[in-house]
Amino acid sequence: MEPATTKPVVTKRERYYRQSLGAVYGRIKQSRVLMVGAGGIGCELLKNLVLTGFAEIHIVDLDTIDLSNLNRQFLFRHEHIKKSKALVAKESAGKFNPHVKLEAHHANIKDPQFNIDWFASFQIVFNALDNIDARRHVNKMCLAANVPLIESGTTGFNGQVQVIIKGKSECYDCNTKETPKSFPVCTIRSTPSQPIHCIVWAKSYLFTEVFGTSEDEVPDFDHTEDSENAAEIENLRKEAHALKEIRKSMGSDDFPRKIFEKVFTDDIHRLRNMEDMWKTRQKPTALDFETVSKSSGGEAGDSVAKRDQDTWNLAENFTVFCDSLRRLSRRLQQAQGGETNGVSHVLSFDKDDDDTLDFVASSANIRSIIFGIEPRSKFDIKQMAGNIIPAIATTNGMTASLCVLQAFKVMRGDLNKAKMVFLERSGARVVNSESLRPPNPDCPVCGVMSSRLVVDPLRATLNDLVQDILKSDLGYGDEFSINNEVGTLYDPDLEDNLSKKFSELGVGADSFLTIIDDDEENPRVNLSLSISEKSLPEDSKPVVLSQSLDIPRKRTVDTSQADQHTYGTTEPTAAPGKRKRAGSSSLDEPGIEGQKEAKRGKVQDTDQEADLILVDGPSQGAIVIDD
């Protein structure tokens, strides 16, 4: 008698997914996907992926859980604070669907272990990151591995989802991104006119000079105008030196007085005496420590600090200023008391650290009052000092759902139906979409020819690449350069590195080299080579291309007919990334640098059917999903 066969158990949720998704659900059940980032979007996205039934999900996140995360990152609880986001997310989401395999990596996605081969092992990658540098890295790795990427991000009520397919759609770097804002040092230190100027002064100058590192080591000051204000800059350096001397009295009863009189009395008197500076501006008003102290009343500083939604008056800011100074002084002295190896301890600003936030908020507000600027509440200053745009849980949830809907189209192969999707509160519609745009041919990341270069680490030199590959196999002339993340390794005027091995130049496995053709008449597009190390036979070349290449030439554009809407104009003779050669009589235009990012209009499709996903179910019939 033959043994009875048991049929696999099909849950109600799985039955519904099979009805809704049809044949693609079978591929989902066997897929291996990567999710980078386990924060606001990441928590929502992981929940969606787990409940949808993706077979294997890898989670990468370097961050740990903060108290401020708990209001929207629902996979985390109070007991998880200071623990790894990736590990806790795996533990929490695993309870939703025990049949899904979850792998968590508490690590930086830029670590060497996450190489091109590792990225290539996934069917699809989801980005749920909060910084440009990591996004660019994942974008580059997915293009090199030829893996579809679903990019996403939110800003308050606004969200965006972008499908990135190598050679078929724009990548993350096809349009330039706004760089973080910096401020001229003289504006911050001498002529503030906005609350943010006073907040940056309190956070990046006063706090760091008293409790941290010198202002020369912080990034929020723009020193490009220093040469035009040399005398004022010298005075500001003297002020910073005076604060360092006052710092030596930390812990004494008169320490708050010394700091107050230095920055809110003496420095302000010095500024007031610079008559030329105030011809078109209102003069600041210097404060007197004794006068402000007498008006402060009897309320304790920690009591005032708890009213973070209120805008404190001068007396209340003074109370919090003195109280927070004493708290921070005690912390720093205790930390320095346990120093080892002569290493000096410093404090750093943290928006979730009440002591540091109280000091920055009260200092910024006192300075605002001095310069006639409207003070802000502690809550508002926390947002501005932490470069925070408040995250909205519903926006994260909607964006994560749109990521999965777009992933269905990618896995089904319906790339013509994939969309760039926008969430916006101010528009006529909350959800808007437009068709995927083709790659920008001038993009420095995806507008290049990519290939893998296999090198024998014990034998390969830079000269082997130049002579055997670039000149002999690919037909490059004399005018080209080889670059990596650090800088230029070779050009006709820099031949010192030719005899050096790749390892001596810091070029190892999974690093990238960019070849820029500087031919004046008909240059090739840039060539990006990802390095793979392998021991090669002694009788073979020490460097080998993984595939034969036919590198296209850079396009020339008639500016009178260029498509202004998509990418702006391109100089017809300009070669992206081209450098000015020594002795050249003309300046070369720098590729897409300086081009303005195309404005993304929220276009409503006139083709209604393009917005519908029609899937075949079993006998129950077809189900239509309007996304």
TIKOLSE-925917 format. One line per 3 residues: number of its first residue (from 1); their letters; for each residue x negated, y negated, z of C-alpha. Coordinates in Angstrom, 1 decimal, m for minus. Example, Ala and Ser with C-alpha at 12.3 -4.5 7.8 and 13.67 -1.06 7.14 Angstrom:
<nodes>
1) as) m12.3,4.5,7.8 | m13.7,1.1,7.1
</nodes>
This chain:
<nodes>
1) mep) 0.0,0.0,0.0 | m1.5,m3.3,m1.1 | m1.8,m6.0,1.6
4) att) 0.6,m8.8,1.5 | m0.7,m12.1,0.1 | 0.0,m15.3,2.0
7) kpv) 0.8,m18.5,0.2 | m1.0,m21.7,1.3 | 1.1,m23.9,3.6
10) vtk) 2.3,m27.1,1.9 | 3.2,m29.9,4.3 | 6.1,m32.2,3.6
13) rer) 3.7,m35.1,3.0 | 1.7,m33.1,0.5 | 4.8,m32.1,m1.3
16) yyr) 5.8,m35.8,m1.6 | 2.4,m36.7,m3.0 | 2.5,m34.0,m5.6
19) qsl) 5.9,m35.3,m6.7 | 4.7,m38.9,m6.8 | 1.2,m38.4,m8.3
22) gav) 1.6,m35.4,m10.5 | m1.5,m33.8,m12.0 | m3.9,m36.4,m10.6
25) ygr) m3.2,m35.1,m7.0 | m5.1,m31.9,m7.8 | m8.2,m34.0,m8.6
28) ikq) m7.7,m36.0,m5.4 | m7.6,m32.8,m3.3 | m11.0,m31.9,m4.7
31) srv) m12.6,m35.4,m4.8 | m15.6,m36.7,m2.8 | m15.4,m40.5,m2.2
34) lmv) m17.5,m43.1,m0.4 | m16.2,m45.9,1.7 | m18.7,m48.6,2.6
37) gag) m17.6,m50.7,5.6 | m15.3,m49.7,8.5 | m14.0,m53.1,9.5
40) gig) m10.7,m54.9,8.8 | m10.1,m53.5,5.3 | m12.1,m50.4,6.1
43) cel) m9.7,m49.2,8.9 | m6.7,m49.6,6.7 | m8.4,m48.1,3.7
46) lkn) m9.6,m45.0,5.6 | m6.1,m44.4,6.9 | m4.8,m44.5,3.3
49) lvl) m7.5,m42.2,2.0 | m7.0,m39.7,4.7 | m3.2,m39.6,4.5
52) tgf) m3.4,m39.4,0.7 | m5.5,m36.3,1.0 | m8.9,m37.1,m0.5
55) aei) m10.9,m34.0,0.2 | m14.1,m35.4,1.5 | m14.7,m39.0,2.6
58) hiv) m18.0,m40.5,3.6 | m18.0,m43.7,5.8 | m21.0,m46.0,6.1
61) dld) m21.2,m48.9,8.5 | m24.1,m50.4,10.5 | m21.9,m52.5,12.8
64) tid) m20.6,m51.8,16.3 | m17.2,m52.6,17.7 | m16.6,m56.0,19.3
67) lsn) m13.7,m57.2,21.4 | m12.5,m59.6,18.7 | m12.1,m56.6,16.3
70) lnr) m9.3,m55.0,18.3 | m6.4,m57.3,17.1 | m6.5,m55.9,13.6
73) qfl) m8.9,m52.9,13.3 | m6.3,m50.5,14.6 | m8.6,m47.4,14.7
76) frh) m10.5,m48.9,17.6 | m9.5,m49.3,21.3 | m11.0,m51.1,24.3
79) ehi) m13.0,m48.1,25.4 | m14.8,m48.1,22.0 | m16.4,m51.6,22.4
82) kks) m20.2,m51.5,21.5 | m19.8,m48.0,19.9 | m20.4,m47.3,16.2
85) kal) m17.5,m48.4,13.9 | m18.3,m45.5,11.5 | m18.3,m42.8,14.1
88) vak) m15.2,m44.0,16.0 | m13.3,m44.5,12.7 | m14.1,m40.9,11.7
91) esa) m12.9,m39.7,15.1 | m9.7,m41.7,15.1 | m8.7,m41.2,11.4
94) gkf) m9.5,m37.5,11.6 | m6.4,m37.0,13.8 | m4.1,m38.2,10.9
97) nph) m5.1,m35.3,8.7 | m7.3,m32.5,10.0 | m7.6,m31.0,6.5
100) vkl) m9.8,m33.8,5.3 | m13.5,m33.6,5.7 | m15.0,m36.9,7.2
103) eah) m18.7,m37.7,7.3 | m19.8,m40.9,9.2 | m23.1,m42.6,8.8
106) han) m24.0,m45.3,11.4 | m26.6,m46.9,9.1 | m27.4,m49.6,6.6
109) ikd) m26.1,m48.9,3.1 | m29.4,m50.2,1.8 | m31.4,m47.5,3.7
112) pqf) m33.6,m45.3,1.4 | m31.5,m42.2,2.3 | m28.6,m43.7,0.3
115) nid) m30.3,m43.4,m3.1 | m29.0,m43.2,m6.7 | m28.6,m39.5,m6.6
118) wfa) m26.5,m39.7,m3.4 | m24.2,m42.4,m5.0 | m23.9,m40.2,m8.1
121) sfq) m22.5,m37.4,m6.0 | m19.2,m39.3,m5.4 | m16.2,m39.5,m7.8
124) ivf) m15.4,m43.1,m6.7 | m16.8,m45.7,m4.3 | m14.8,m48.2,m2.2
127) nal) m16.3,m51.4,m1.0 | m14.8,m52.9,2.2 | m17.8,m55.1,3.1
130) dni) m18.0,m58.6,4.5 | m21.2,m60.0,3.1 | m22.5,m60.8,m0.4
133) dar) m25.9,m59.1,m0.1 | m24.5,m55.6,0.7 | m21.8,m56.0,m1.9
136) rhv) m24.4,m56.8,m4.6 | m26.5,m53.8,m3.5 | m23.6,m51.3,m3.7
139) nkm) m22.6,m52.9,m7.1 | m26.1,m52.3,m8.4 | m26.3,m48.7,m7.1
142) cla) m22.9,m47.8,m8.6 | m23.9,m49.1,m12.0 | m27.2,m47.2,m11.8
145) anv) m25.4,m44.0,m10.8 | m22.5,m44.7,m13.3 | m19.9,m44.3,m10.5
148) pli) m16.6,m46.3,m10.5 | m16.5,m48.9,m7.8 | m13.3,m50.5,m6.2
151) esg) m14.4,m53.8,m4.8 | m12.2,m55.7,m2.3 | m12.2,m58.6,0.0
154) ttg) m9.9,m60.9,2.0 | m10.0,m64.5,3.2 | m7.1,m65.3,5.5
157) fng) m3.9,m64.8,3.6 | m5.8,m64.3,0.3 | m7.1,m61.0,m1.0
160) qvq) m8.6,m59.5,m4.1 | m9.2,m56.1,m5.6 | m11.5,m55.5,m8.5
163) vii) m12.1,m52.3,m10.5 | m15.8,m52.1,m11.7 | m16.6,m49.5,m14.4
166) kgk) m20.0,m49.6,m16.0 | m19.9,m50.9,m19.6 | m16.1,m51.4,m19.5
169) sec) m15.4,m54.1,m17.0 | m17.0,m57.0,m15.2 | m19.3,m56.1,m12.3
172) ydc) m19.5,m58.0,m9.0 | m22.4,m60.2,m10.3 | m20.9,m61.1,m13.7
175) ntk) m19.9,m64.4,m12.1 | m22.0,m66.5,m9.8 | m21.0,m66.5,m6.1
178) etp) m21.0,m69.5,m3.8 | m24.0,m69.7,m1.4 | m23.6,m70.3,2.3
181) ksf) m23.4,m74.0,3.2 | m26.4,m75.8,4.7 | m26.6,m79.4,5.9
184) pvc) m29.3,m82.0,5.5 | m31.2,m82.3,8.8 | m30.8,m86.1,9.0
187) tir) m27.0,m85.8,8.7 | m26.9,m83.3,11.5 | m29.3,m85.0,13.8
190) stp) m28.7,m88.7,13.1 | m25.5,m89.5,11.2 | m22.8,m86.9,11.8
193) sqp) m19.4,m87.7,10.3 | m17.4,m84.5,10.6 | m16.7,m82.0,13.5
196) ihc) m18.8,m79.3,11.7 | m21.8,m81.5,11.8 | m21.6,m81.8,15.6
199) ivw) m21.0,m78.0,15.9 | m24.0,m77.2,13.8 | m26.1,m79.6,15.9
202) aks) m24.9,m77.9,19.1 | m25.3,m74.4,17.8 | m28.4,m74.6,15.6
205) ylf) m30.4,m77.4,17.3 | m29.5,m78.0,20.9 | m28.8,m74.4,21.9
208) tev) m31.8,m73.0,20.1 | m34.2,m75.7,21.5 | m33.0,m75.1,25.1
211) fgt) m32.4,m71.4,25.2 | m33.7,m69.9,21.9 | m36.2,m70.5,19.1
214) sed) m37.3,m73.8,17.5 | m35.1,m75.5,14.9 | m37.8,m74.7,12.2
217) evp) m36.7,m71.1,12.4 | m33.0,m71.5,11.9 | m31.3,m71.5,8.5
220) dfd) m28.5,m74.1,9.0 | m30.7,m77.1,8.3 | m31.6,m78.2,4.8
223) hte) m35.0,m79.8,4.7 | m35.1,m80.7,1.0 | m34.5,m84.4,1.9
226) dse) m37.2,m84.5,4.5 | m39.7,m86.3,2.3 | m37.3,m89.2,1.7
229) naa) m36.8,m89.7,5.5 | m40.3,m89.1,6.7 | m40.2,m91.6,9.6
232) eie) m36.9,m90.3,10.9 | m38.0,m86.7,10.6 | m41.1,m87.5,12.7
235) nlr) m38.8,m89.1,15.4 | m36.6,m86.0,15.4 | m39.6,m83.7,15.9
238) kea) m40.6,m85.8,18.9 | m37.1,m85.4,20.3 | m37.4,m81.6,19.9
241) hal) m40.8,m81.6,21.7 | m39.3,m83.6,24.6 | m36.6,m81.0,25.0
244) kei) m39.2,m78.3,25.2 | m40.8,m80.2,28.1 | m37.4,m80.6,29.8
247) rks) m36.9,m76.8,29.4 | m39.7,m76.2,31.9 | m37.4,m77.6,34.6
250) mgs) m34.7,m75.0,33.9 | m33.1,m73.7,37.1 | m33.6,m77.0,39.0
253) ddf) m30.6,m79.0,40.4 | m31.3,m81.9,38.0 | m31.7,m79.7,34.9
256) prk) m28.2,m80.6,33.5 | m28.8,m84.3,34.1 | m32.2,m84.2,32.3
259) ife) m30.6,m82.5,29.2 | m27.6,m84.8,29.2 | m29.6,m88.0,29.5
262) kvf) m32.0,m86.8,26.8 | m29.5,m86.0,24.1 | m26.5,m88.1,25.0
265) tdd) m28.2,m91.2,26.4 | m31.9,m91.7,25.3 | m31.5,m90.2,21.8
268) ihr) m28.4,m92.2,21.1 | m30.0,m95.5,22.3 | m32.9,m94.8,19.8
271) lrn) m30.4,m94.2,17.0 | m28.5,m97.4,17.8 | m31.7,m99.5,17.5
274) med) m32.0,m98.4,13.8 | m29.9,m101.3,12.5 | m30.2,m100.3,8.8
277) mwk) m28.6,m97.0,9.6 | m25.3,m98.6,10.8 | m24.7,m101.2,8.1
280) trq) m21.9,m99.1,6.7 | m21.2,m96.8,9.6 | m19.8,m97.1,13.1
283) kpt) m22.6,m97.2,15.8 | m22.5,m94.3,18.3 | m21.9,m95.0,21.9
286) ald) m24.4,m93.8,24.5 | m23.1,m92.2,27.7 | m24.2,m92.6,31.3
289) fet) m24.5,m89.4,33.3 | m23.3,m91.0,36.6 | m20.3,m92.7,35.1
292) vsk) m19.1,m89.5,33.3 | m19.8,m87.4,36.4 | m17.6,m89.6,38.6
295) ssg) m14.7,m89.3,36.2 | m14.9,m85.5,35.9 | m12.7,m84.8,38.9
298) gea) m12.7,m81.6,40.9 | m11.7,m79.0,38.4 | m14.2,m76.2,38.0
301) gds) m15.9,m75.6,34.6 | m14.8,m72.0,34.2 | m11.2,m73.1,34.8
304) vak) m11.3,m75.7,32.1 | m13.0,m73.2,29.7 | m10.1,m70.8,30.0
307) rdq) m7.8,m73.4,28.3 | m9.3,m72.7,24.9 | m6.3,m73.9,22.9
310) dtw) m6.5,m77.4,24.5 | m8.6,m80.2,23.2 | m10.7,m81.3,26.2
313) nla) m11.3,m84.9,27.1 | m14.8,m86.3,27.9 | m14.6,m85.5,31.6
316) enf) m13.5,m81.9,30.9 | m16.2,m81.4,28.3 | m18.8,m82.7,30.8
319) tvf) m17.6,m80.2,33.4 | m17.9,m77.3,31.0 | m21.3,m78.5,29.7
322) cds) m22.9,m78.6,33.1 | m21.3,m75.3,34.2 | m22.3,m73.4,31.1
325) lrr) m25.8,m74.9,31.3 | m26.2,m73.4,34.8 | m24.8,m70.0,33.7
328) lsr) m27.1,m69.8,30.7 | m30.1,m70.9,32.8 | m29.5,m68.1,35.3
331) rlq) m29.2,m65.5,32.5 | m32.4,m66.6,30.8 | m34.4,m66.7,34.0
334) qaq) m33.2,m63.3,35.0 | m34.1,m61.9,31.6 | m37.5,m63.5,31.8
337) gge) m38.0,m62.1,35.2 | m38.0,m58.6,33.7 | m40.3,m59.4,30.8
340) tng) m43.0,m56.9,29.8 | m46.0,m57.2,27.5 | m45.8,m61.0,27.7
343) vsh) m42.9,m61.1,25.3 | m40.8,m64.3,25.9 | m37.1,m63.7,26.1
346) vls) m34.6,m66.0,24.3 | m30.8,m66.2,24.1 | m28.9,m66.2,20.9
349) fdk) m25.5,m67.6,20.1 | m22.6,m65.2,19.9 | m19.1,m66.4,19.2
352) ddd) m17.8,m63.6,21.6 | m20.1,m64.7,24.4 | m18.2,m67.1,26.6
355) dtl) m21.3,m68.6,28.1 | m22.9,m69.6,24.8 | m19.6,m70.6,23.2
358) dfv) m18.7,m72.9,26.2 | m22.1,m74.6,25.9 | m21.7,m75.1,22.1
361) ass) m18.1,m76.2,22.3 | m18.7,m78.8,25.1 | m21.9,m80.1,23.6
364) ani) m20.3,m80.5,20.1 | m17.3,m82.3,21.6 | m19.4,m84.7,23.7
367) rsi) m21.4,m85.6,20.5 | m18.2,m86.0,18.5 | m16.9,m88.4,21.1
370) ifg) m20.2,m90.4,21.0 | m19.9,m90.7,17.2 | m16.2,m91.5,17.1
373) iep) m15.3,m88.1,15.6 | m12.2,m86.2,16.7 | m13.1,m83.3,19.1
376) rsk) m11.8,m79.8,18.6 | m10.5,m77.1,20.9 | m12.8,m74.3,22.0
379) fdi) m10.7,m71.9,19.8 | m11.2,m74.0,16.7 | m14.9,m74.4,17.4
382) kqm) m15.3,m70.6,17.7 | m13.9,m70.2,14.2 | m16.2,m72.8,12.8
385) agn) m19.3,m71.9,14.7 | m18.9,m68.2,13.8 | m18.2,m69.1,10.2
388) iip) m14.9,m67.4,10.7 | m11.8,m67.5,8.5 | m9.2,m65.8,10.7
391) aia) m8.5,m62.3,9.4 | m4.9,m61.3,8.8 | m4.0,m57.7,9.5
394) ttn) m1.2,m57.6,6.9 | m3.6,m59.0,4.3 | m6.0,m56.2,5.1
397) gmt) m3.3,m53.6,4.9 | m2.0,m54.8,1.5 | m5.5,m55.1,0.0
400) asl) m6.4,m51.6,1.2 | m3.2,m50.2,m0.4 | m4.0,m51.9,m3.7
403) cvl) m7.4,m50.3,m3.6 | m5.9,m46.9,m3.5 | m3.4,m47.7,m6.2
406) qaf) m6.2,m48.8,m8.5 | m8.2,m45.7,m7.6 | m5.3,m43.6,m8.9
409) kvm) m5.6,m45.2,m12.3 | m9.3,m44.7,m12.4 | m9.0,m41.0,m11.5
412) rgd) m6.2,m40.6,m14.0 | m8.4,m42.2,m16.7 | m5.9,m45.0,m17.4
415) lnk) m8.5,m47.7,m17.4 | m6.3,m49.8,m19.7 | m3.8,m50.0,m16.9
418) akm) m6.3,m50.9,m14.2 | m6.1,m54.5,m13.0 | m7.9,m57.3,m11.1
421) vfl) m5.3,m57.9,m8.4 | m5.0,m61.1,m6.3 | m3.0,m61.8,m3.1
424) ers) m2.2,m65.4,m2.4 | 0.2,m67.1,m0.1 | 0.5,m70.3,m2.0
427) gar) 1.5,m68.9,m5.4 | 5.0,m68.3,m6.8 | 4.2,m64.6,m6.3
430) vvn) 2.3,m63.0,m3.5 | 0.7,m60.3,m5.7 | m0.7,m61.4,m9.1
433) ses) m2.8,m59.4,m11.5 | m4.8,m59.8,m14.7 | m6.3,m57.2,m17.1
436) lrp) m9.9,m56.2,m16.5 | m12.4,m58.5,m18.3 | m15.3,m57.0,m20.3
439) pnp) m18.8,m57.2,m18.9 | m20.6,m60.5,m19.1 | m23.4,m59.9,m21.7
442) dcp) m25.6,m62.4,m19.8 | m25.1,m60.8,m16.4 | m28.5,m60.1,m14.8
445) vcg) m27.1,m56.8,m13.3 | m24.8,m55.1,m15.8 | m25.8,m57.0,m18.9
448) vms) m29.0,m55.1,m19.1 | m30.2,m51.7,m20.4 | m30.6,m49.2,m17.6
451) srl) m32.6,m46.0,m17.4 | m34.5,m43.8,m15.0 | m38.3,m43.7,m15.0
454) vvd) m39.9,m40.5,m13.7 | m43.4,m41.2,m12.3 | m46.0,m38.9,m10.8
457) plr) m46.8,m40.7,m7.5 | m50.4,m39.3,m7.4 | m51.4,m40.4,m11.0
460) atl) m49.1,m43.0,m12.4 | m50.4,m46.6,m12.7 | m48.8,m49.7,m13.9
463) ndl) m50.9,m49.5,m17.1 | m49.4,m46.2,m17.9 | m45.9,m47.9,m18.0
466) vqd) m47.2,m50.8,m20.1 | m49.1,m48.8,m22.7 | m47.4,m45.4,m22.9
469) ilk) m43.8,m46.4,m22.4 | m43.2,m50.1,m23.1 | m45.6,m50.7,m26.0
472) sdl) m46.0,m47.2,m27.5 | m42.6,m45.6,m27.1 | m40.3,m48.7,m27.0
475) gyg) m42.2,m51.0,m29.3 | m42.6,m54.1,m27.0 | m45.0,m56.7,m28.1
478) def) m47.4,m58.6,m25.9 | m44.9,m61.1,m24.5 | m43.1,m59.4,m21.6
481) sin) m43.2,m59.2,m17.9 | m42.5,m56.5,m15.2 | m40.8,m57.6,m12.0
484) nev) m39.4,m56.0,m8.8 | m37.6,m57.4,m5.8 | m40.8,m59.0,m4.5
487) gtl) m41.9,m60.8,m7.7 | m43.8,m60.4,m10.9 | m46.1,m57.4,m11.1
490) ydp) m47.3,m57.9,m14.7 | m47.3,m60.5,m17.5 | m49.9,m61.4,m20.1
493) dle) m51.5,m63.9,m17.6 | m51.3,m61.4,m14.7 | m53.2,m58.2,m15.5
496) dnl) m54.8,m57.6,m12.1 | m52.3,m54.9,m11.2 | m52.7,m52.7,m14.3
499) skk) m55.1,m50.3,m12.7 | m53.1,m49.9,m9.5 | m50.9,m47.0,m8.7
502) fse) m47.2,m47.5,m8.2 | m47.6,m46.7,m4.5 | m50.2,m49.5,m4.1
505) lgv) m47.7,m51.9,m5.6 | m44.9,m50.9,m3.2 | m42.9,m49.2,m6.0
508) gad) m41.5,m46.0,m4.7 | m38.6,m43.7,m5.2 | m35.2,m45.4,m5.8
511) sfl) m36.7,m48.8,m6.3 | m36.1,m50.9,m9.4 | m38.3,m52.5,m12.0
514) tii) m37.0,m55.1,m14.5 | m38.6,m55.6,m17.8 | m38.1,m59.0,m19.4
517) ddd) m38.9,m59.5,m23.1 | m40.3,m62.9,m23.7 | m40.5,m62.7,m27.5
520) een) m39.7,m66.1,m28.8 | m37.7,m65.1,m31.9 | m35.7,m61.9,m31.2
523) prv) m36.0,m60.8,m27.5 | m34.5,m57.6,m26.2 | m32.0,m57.5,m23.3
526) nls) m33.6,m56.9,m19.9 | m34.5,m53.3,m19.1 | m33.8,m52.1,m15.6
529) lsi) m35.7,m49.0,m14.6 | m34.8,m47.0,m11.4 | m37.8,m45.1,m10.2
532) sek) m37.8,m41.3,m9.5 | m40.9,m39.6,m8.1 | m41.8,m36.1,m9.3
535) slp) m45.0,m34.1,m9.7 | m45.6,m33.8,m13.4 | m47.9,m31.3,m15.2
538) eds) m51.5,m32.4,m15.5 | m51.4,m32.3,m19.3 | m48.4,m34.6,m19.5
541) kpv) m48.1,m38.3,m19.2 | m47.8,m39.5,m15.6 | m44.7,m41.7,m16.5
544) vls) m41.7,m40.4,m18.5 | m38.4,m41.9,m19.4 | m35.4,m39.7,m18.6
547) qsl) m33.8,m40.5,m21.9 | m34.6,m42.0,m25.3 | m33.6,m45.7,m25.5
550) dip) m32.5,m48.0,m28.2 | m32.6,m51.4,m26.4 | m30.4,m54.0,m28.1
553) rkr) m31.5,m57.6,m28.7 | m30.2,m60.5,m26.8 | m27.3,m62.3,m28.4
556) tvd) m27.5,m65.8,m29.7 | m24.4,m67.9,m29.3 | m23.0,m70.7,m31.4
559) tsq) m22.1,m73.2,m28.7 | m19.5,m74.8,m30.8 | m17.6,m71.6,m30.9
562) adq) m18.5,m70.1,m27.5 | m15.7,m68.8,m25.4 | m15.5,m71.5,m22.8
565) hty) m12.8,m69.8,m20.6 | m14.6,m66.6,m19.8 | m18.2,m67.3,m19.1
568) gtt) m18.9,m70.9,m20.1 | m21.5,m71.9,m22.7 | m24.9,m70.3,m23.3
571) ept) m27.9,m72.1,m24.9 | m28.5,m70.3,m28.2 | m32.2,m70.2,m27.7
574) aap) m32.2,m69.4,m24.0 | m33.2,m65.9,m22.9 | m31.8,m65.0,m19.5
577) gkr) m34.5,m64.7,m16.9 | m37.1,m66.1,m19.2 | m40.0,m67.9,m17.5
580) kra) m41.9,m70.9,m18.8 | m45.2,m69.7,m20.1 | m48.4,m71.6,m19.1
583) gss) m49.2,m74.3,m21.7 | m45.7,m74.3,m23.2 | m44.4,m77.7,m24.3
586) sld) m40.7,m77.0,m23.6 | m38.6,m76.0,m20.7 | m36.7,m72.8,m21.0
589) epg) m33.0,m72.6,m19.8 | m32.6,m70.1,m17.0 | m30.0,m67.7,m18.2
592) ieg) m26.7,m67.8,m16.3 | m28.2,m69.8,m13.5 | m26.3,m73.1,m13.6
595) qke) m23.3,m71.7,m15.4 | m20.1,m72.4,m13.5 | m18.0,m69.5,m12.4
598) akr) m15.0,m69.1,m14.6 | m11.8,m70.1,m12.9 | m9.7,m67.1,m12.3
601) gkv) m6.1,m67.9,m13.4 | m3.4,m65.8,m11.9 | m1.9,m64.5,m15.2
604) qdt) 1.5,m62.8,m15.3 | 1.5,m60.0,m17.9 | 4.2,m60.3,m20.6
607) dqe) 3.9,m56.6,m21.2 | 6.1,m55.3,m18.4 | 5.2,m51.7,m19.1
610) adl) 1.6,m52.3,m18.4 | 2.5,m52.9,m14.7 | 4.3,m49.6,m14.3
613) ilv) 2.8,m46.3,m13.4 | 5.0,m43.5,m14.9 | 4.1,m40.1,m13.4
616) dgp) 5.7,m36.7,m14.0 | 7.0,m34.8,m11.1 | 8.5,m31.3,m10.8
619) sqg) 12.2,m30.8,m11.4 | 13.1,m33.8,m9.4 | 12.2,m36.0,m12.4
622) aiv) 9.8,m39.0,m12.9 | 9.1,m41.6,m10.3 | 8.3,m45.1,m11.3
625) idd) 5.9,m47.2,m9.1 | 5.7,m50.9,m9.8 | 2.4,m52.1,m8.5
</nodes>
